[in-house]
């Protein structure tokens, strides 16, 4: 079974008050998602077939973000939300 996860990332303002897109990698991908988001934010939408949460969560926790929607069970979705909000600390991946 696959899981769909969508996480939003707001734009940030630089020291001059100009909007600076919050880009992790591949700036070209922002254009594809930009039209579907409010306020020019960015989103990461992934379809996961198989994952090891203990290895994935430490890697994504550093970027924060707001969970928009998932197909995870309630407990897994809540854990993801807490990790992204910094409320739950997870160990570094090996």
Secondary structure, DSSP 8 states (H G I E B T S, - for coil): --EEEEEEE--EE-TTS-EE---SS-THHHHHHHTTSGGG-EEEEEEESS--HHHHHHHHHTT--EEEEE-S-HHHHHHHHHHHTTSS------
